[in-house]
Amino acid sequence: MSAPARLGGRAEEIGFAGSAGAWPAALAALLLAAMPVSMALANRSAPLVLALAAVAAMASQIGRARASAGANVLRDGPALTPLSVGIGAFVALGIASYGWSADRAQTLRALGEAAVPLIAGAVILRFLPRVAPRWTGFGLAIGVILGGLICIGELRLNMPIRNAFHLRAMEFEYNRPVLTLLALFWPLAALAVSARRGVALWLALISTTVAIWFSHSGTAMFAQVASVLAALLAWRFPRTALAVAALAVTIVFASIFAFGDVAWRVLPDATYDALAWAHAADRVEIWRSYGAAMLLHPLTGAGFGTSVTLGDTPIAGEVASEFRHMLAVGHPHNGYLQIGVELGMAGCILALATTLALLWSWRGLAGPALWARLGLFAMVAATMLVGHGAWQAWWIAVVFAGAGLVRTLLPRSDVPQGPQGAA
């Protein structure tokens, strides 16, 4: 099915006339469309929304399978690929790290927090492309417009909604919502370029951009610039863009032990002055502190999720005194470094191998199907470079929502087509 075909259609054309699984499919699409609104109002709600959407998508697929004689809900199951093996190995390492964790209670909490959006995300990737109604893109655009307008209005009008409900009225409360908008930006951007009638899509892109640059999220601003550059490069030079992305991620992981020290030595004072509003100097000190902690357990790390409480573990007493204070901030402000601190070189190698396998799997793509994926990839990669905790449930949910919608709205040519789109 072409991308524009997902923008409209009468009820009977898209399965509203009682076909098996139609209503759960519509519910899944509506829930994902509502995610930017729910995040603007409650900025940790993405995991619940994704989980409900996953249940609805699976229910829709089961209904379709029952309506087809002899059909199996797991037909055409995912093949064993380097990407799936890498993901499985990384998850297994995270679970196994409980055995050597510096804070086993925190590792269990982190694993539990990550499990729900991870499982729900896998279900969305598996089933949403098979069942999503044709209006999924249009519905998502409306949700993004509303979410963007809420963020803009709150930030420019002294947060009337949060004040009305006696919630904490701080500008950083909208950092998560604008990152959510940015994760959904790329499926909509590619759809807008492909669509003949895409006013709502373009309004969604404008709403997202304005919300990001009205916010106080330097991470979102940086991530949007990086992702736009990556998408433009992929549009003009697709193979080069994939190679650049692979090289960039490899360099980051290869230098992760010394990431903070390199930044400390290389960045001029003018950079700290210009980025004082983003606490650039503090971030570099945090990177140096967590890098020092990583050197103490370089092979397998301190255990999954332990960055949150690392300052309260015996590891804090092992690092040099000038680095101990910053270990109490709760996370390294760098997802790559967090992997190194918690899962060591083993985790970095697995994460890098999985990332390279993902990029390699896109080598046959071109046009919107590629640059939308690479735009989302660059957004996630850039956010991890300077953002907060990598395993926060809302972040995992948002990334999976973006990936599932890219896969749904911009099917690749080498996967089988389901009733409503690509698998």
C-alpha positions in Angstrom: 0.0 0.0 0.0 1.3 3.4 -0.9 1.9 6.0 1.8 -0.8 8.4 0.6 -3.3 5.6 0.8 -3.0 5.7 4.6 -4.3 9.2 4.8 -8.0 8.7 4.3 -10.7 6.5 3.1 -14.4 5.8 3.9 -15.3 3.6 6.8 -16.1 0.6 4.7 -12.8 0.9 2.8 -10.7 0.7 5.9 -12.5 -2.1 7.8 -15.0 -0.2 9.9 -17.8 -2.2 8.5 -17.4 -5.0 10.9 -14.4 -6.9 9.5 -12.6 -9.1 12.0 -10.2 -7.2 14.2 -11.2 -3.7 12.8 -12.2 -2.1 16.1 -9.1 -3.2 18.0 -7.0 -2.0 15.1 -8.7 1.4 15.2 -8.2 1.5 18.9 -4.5 0.8 18.6 -4.1 3.6 16.0 -6.1 6.1 18.1 -4.0 5.3 21.2 -0.8 5.9 19.3 -2.2 9.1 17.9 -3.1 10.2 21.4 0.4 9.6 22.8 1.7 13.1 22.1 -1.4 14.6 23.8 -1.1 12.3 26.8 2.6 13.0 27.2 1.9 16.8 27.0 -0.5 16.4 29.9 1.2 13.6 31.8 4.8 13.3 30.8 5.4 9.7 31.9 2.3 8.2 30.3 3.8 6.8 27.1 4.4 3.2 28.5 0.8 2.8 29.5 -0.4 4.2 26.1 2.0 1.9 24.2 1.0 -1.2 26.3 -2.7 -0.6 25.6 -2.0 -0.1 21.9 0.0 -3.3 21.8 -2.9 -5.2 23.4 -5.3 -3.8 20.9 -3.0 -4.5 17.9 -2.5 -8.1 19.1 -6.3 -8.5 19.6 -6.9 -7.2 16.1 -4.4 -9.7 14.6 -5.9 -12.6 16.6 -9.4 -11.6 15.3 -8.1 -11.6 11.7 -6.4 -14.9 12.2 -9.6 -16.5 13.6 -11.6 -15.1 10.6 -9.1 -16.9 8.2 -9.5 -20.6 8.2 -6.4 -22.3 9.5 -4.5 -19.0 9.9 -2.0 -18.7 12.7 -1.5 -15.4 14.5 2.3 -15.9 14.4 2.5 -16.8 10.7 5.5 -15.4 8.9 7.2 -15.1 12.3 10.4 -13.0 12.5 13.5 -14.8 11.2 16.6 -15.3 13.2 18.8 -12.5 12.0 22.0 -10.8 13.2 19.8 -8.0 14.5 17.4 -10.2 16.4 20.3 -12.2 17.9 22.1 -9.0 18.9 19.0 -7.6 20.7 18.4 -10.9 22.4 22.0 -11.1 23.6 21.9 -7.6 24.9 18.7 -8.2 26.8 20.2 -11.4 28.2 23.3 -9.6 29.4 21.2 -7.0 31.1 19.3 -9.7 33.0 22.4 -11.7 33.8 24.1 -8.5 35.2 21.9 -9.0 38.3 24.4 -11.6 39.4 27.2 -9.1 39.7 25.2 -5.9 40.2 26.5 -3.3 42.7 22.9 -2.7 43.6 20.7 -5.7 42.9 17.5 -4.0 44.1 18.0 -1.2 41.7 18.8 -3.6 38.9 15.5 -5.4 39.5 13.7 -2.1 39.5 15.3 -1.0 36.2 14.6 -4.4 34.5 11.0 -4.2 35.6 10.6 -0.6 34.4 12.1 -1.5 31.0 10.3 -4.7 30.5 6.8 -3.3 29.9 7.7 -0.9 27.1 10.2 -3.3 25.6 7.6 -6.1 25.3 4.8 -3.7 24.2 7.2 -2.2 21.6 8.1 -5.6 20.2 4.3 -6.4 19.8 3.8 -3.0 18.1 6.6 -3.7 15.6 5.3 -7.1 14.9 1.5 -6.5 14.6 0.8 -2.8 14.0 1.9 -2.8 10.3 -0.4 -5.7 9.6 -3.6 -4.2 11.1 -3.2 -0.4 11.1 -6.2 1.3 9.3 -5.5 3.6 6.4 -6.2 6.8 8.4 -3.3 6.0 10.8 -1.1 8.8 9.4 -3.8 11.4 9.5 -4.8 10.5 13.0 -1.2 10.7 14.2 -0.9 14.1 12.5 -3.9 15.4 14.5 -2.5 14.0 17.7 0.9 15.6 17.1 -0.7 19.0 16.3 -2.7 18.9 19.5 0.2 17.8 21.6 2.4 20.5 20.0 -0.2 23.2 20.7 -0.5 22.1 24.3 3.3 22.4 24.8 3.5 25.7 23.0 0.5 27.2 24.9 1.8 26.0 28.3 5.3 27.3 27.7 4.2 30.7 26.4 1.2 31.3 28.7 2.8 30.4 32.1 1.4 26.8 32.1 -2.3 27.4 32.8 -3.2 23.7 32.6 -0.6 22.6 35.1 -1.5 25.5 37.4 -5.2 24.6 37.2 -4.5 21.1 38.4 -1.9 22.2 41.0 0.8 20.3 39.2 4.5 21.3 39.3 4.8 24.2 36.8 8.4 24.0 35.7 9.5 24.5 32.1 11.5 21.3 32.0 8.3 19.3 32.5 7.8 19.7 28.7 11.2 18.2 27.8 9.8 14.7 27.5 6.7 15.8 25.5 8.8 17.6 22.9 11.1 14.6 22.5 8.0 12.5 22.0 6.9 14.9 19.2 10.3 14.6 17.6 10.2 10.8 17.6 6.9 11.0 15.7 8.2 13.7 13.4 10.0 11.4 11.0 7.1 9.0 10.0 5.0 12.2 9.4 7.7 14.0 7.5 8.2 11.1 5.0 4.4 10.8 4.7 4.0 14.5 4.1 6.5 14.4 1.2 4.7 11.4 -0.3 1.2 12.6 0.1 -0.8 14.7 -2.4 -3.0 16.2 0.3 -1.0 16.6 3.4 -2.0 19.9 5.1 -2.4 18.2 8.5 0.9 16.5 8.1 2.8 19.7 7.4 1.0 21.4 10.3 2.1 18.6 12.5 5.7 19.1 11.5 5.5 22.9 12.1 3.8 22.4 15.4 6.6 19.9 16.5 9.3 22.3 15.4 7.9 25.3 17.1 7.3 23.4 20.3 10.9 22.1 20.4 12.4 25.6 19.9 10.0 27.2 22.4 11.0 24.5 25.0 14.0 24.5 27.3 15.2 21.1 26.0 18.6 21.6 24.4 18.6 17.9 23.9 15.5 18.1 21.6 17.0 21.0 19.7 20.3 19.2 19.1 18.5 16.0 18.2 16.3 17.7 15.6 19.2 19.4 13.9 21.2 16.2 13.9 18.3 14.2 12.5 17.4 16.7 9.8 21.1 16.7 8.6 21.1 12.9 8.6 17.8 12.7 6.7 19.0 15.2 4.1 22.2 13.2 3.6 20.2 10.0 3.2 18.0 11.7 0.7 20.9 12.7 -1.5 23.5 10.1 -0.7 21.8 7.0 0.9 24.8 4.7 1.1 27.1 7.4 2.3 24.5 8.4 5.0 24.5 4.8 6.3 28.2 4.6 6.4 28.5 8.0 8.2 26.0 6.8 10.8 27.8 3.5 11.3 31.2 5.3 11.6 29.9 7.9 14.1 28.3 5.4 16.4 31.5 3.2 16.3 33.7 6.2 17.2 31.4 7.1 20.2 31.5 3.5 21.5 35.2 3.1 20.9 36.0 6.3 22.9 33.4 5.9 25.6 35.9 5.2 28.4 37.5 8.6 27.8 34.5 10.5 26.4 34.4 13.0 29.3 38.2 13.5 29.4 38.3 14.1 25.6 35.5 16.7 25.9 37.2 18.3 28.8 40.5 18.7 26.9 39.1 19.6 23.5 36.2 21.9 24.1 37.2 25.6 24.5 36.0 27.8 27.3 33.8 29.7 24.7 31.8 26.5 24.3 31.0 26.3 28.0 30.0 30.0 28.0 27.7 29.6 25.0 26.1 26.5 26.4 25.9 27.5 30.0 22.1 27.4 29.8 22.4 23.7 28.9 24.8 23.1 31.8 27.6 22.0 29.4 30.4 22.2 32.0 28.4 20.1 34.5 27.7 17.5 31.8 31.4 17.1 31.0 32.2 16.7 34.7 29.4 14.1 34.9 30.9 12.2 31.9 34.3 12.3 33.5 33.0 11.0 36.8 31.0 8.1 35.3 34.0 7.3 32.9 36.2 6.9 36.0 33.7 4.6 37.5 33.5 2.6 34.3 37.3 2.0 34.4 36.9 0.2 37.7 34.6 -2.5 36.1 35.5 -2.4 32.4 34.4 -5.8 31.3 30.9 -6.4 32.5 30.0 -3.1 34.3 28.3 -2.4 37.6 25.0 -4.0 36.7 21.9 -2.9 34.7 20.3 0.3 35.9 22.9 1.0 38.7 23.7 4.4 37.3 20.8 5.7 39.4 22.3 4.7 42.7 26.0 4.4 41.8 26.9 7.3 44.2 25.6 5.2 47.1 27.4 2.0 46.2 31.0 1.0 47.3 32.1 1.9 43.7 31.8 5.6 44.6 34.5 5.1 47.3 36.8 3.5 44.7 37.0 6.5 42.4 39.1 9.6 42.9 37.6 12.1 45.3 37.0 14.8 42.7 34.7 12.5 40.8 32.5 11.2 43.6 30.1 14.1 43.9 28.8 13.9 40.3 28.1 10.1 40.7 25.1 11.2 42.8 23.2 12.9 39.9 21.4 9.7 39.0 22.5 9.1 35.4 25.5 9.8 33.2 23.6 12.1 30.8 25.0 9.9 28.0 23.3 6.7 27.0 26.5 5.2 25.5 28.4 5.9 28.7 25.5 4.4 30.7 25.8 1.2 28.7 29.5 1.1 29.4 29.1 1.9 33.1 26.4 -0.7 33.7 27.3 -3.5 31.2 31.0 -2.8 30.5 32.8 -3.5 27.3 30.6 -6.6 26.7 27.5 -4.4 26.6 29.2 -1.8 24.4 30.2 -4.5 21.9 26.8 -6.0 21.8 25.1 -2.6 21.5 27.4 -1.6 18.7 27.0 -4.9 16.8 23.2 -4.6 17.1 23.3 -1.0 15.8 25.5 -1.9 12.9 23.2 -4.8 12.1 20.2 -2.5 12.1 22.0 0.0 9.7 23.1 -2.9 7.5 19.5 -4.2 7.2 18.5 -0.8 5.6 21.1 -1.1 2.8 18.5 -2.0 0.2 16.2 1.0 1.0 16.0 4.4 -0.6 13.8 7.5 -0.6 11.4 8.2 2.3 11.6 4.6 3.5 15.3 5.1 4.2 15.6 8.8 5.2 12.7 8.6 7.6 14.3 5.6 9.4 17.7 7.3 9.4 16.2 10.5 10.7 14.6 8.7 13.6 17.9 6.8 14.1 19.9 10.0 14.3 17.3 11.6 16.6 17.7 8.6 19.0 21.5 8.6 18.7 21.8 12.3 19.3 19.5 12.2 22.3 21.5 9.4 23.8 24.7 11.4 23.4 23.5 14.2 25.8 20.2 13.0 27.2 19.1 11.4 30.5 18.7 7.8 31.5 18.6 5.4 28.6 16.3 2.9 30.3 13.5 5.2 31.4 10.2 3.6 30.5 8.8 6.7 28.8 11.8 7.0 26.5 11.8 3.3 25.4 8.0 3.6 24.7 8.4 6.7 22.6 11.3 5.2 20.5 9.2 2.1 19.9 6.2 4.2 19.0 8.2 6.1 16.4 9.8 3.0 15.0 6.5 1.1 14.8 4.9 4.0 12.9 7.8 4.3 10.5 7.5 0.6 9.8 3.7 0.9 9.4 3.4 4.1 7.3 6.6 3.5 5.2 6.8 -0.2 4.5 10.0 -1.5 3.0 9.8 -3.4 -0.2 11.3 -6.7 1.0 8.7 -7.6 3.7 5.4 -9.3 2.9 2.3 -7.1 2.7 -0.5 -7.7 5.2 -4.2 -6.8 4.8 -3.6 -3.2 5.6 0.0 -2.7 4.8 3.5 -4.0 5.3 4.5 -6.5 7.9 
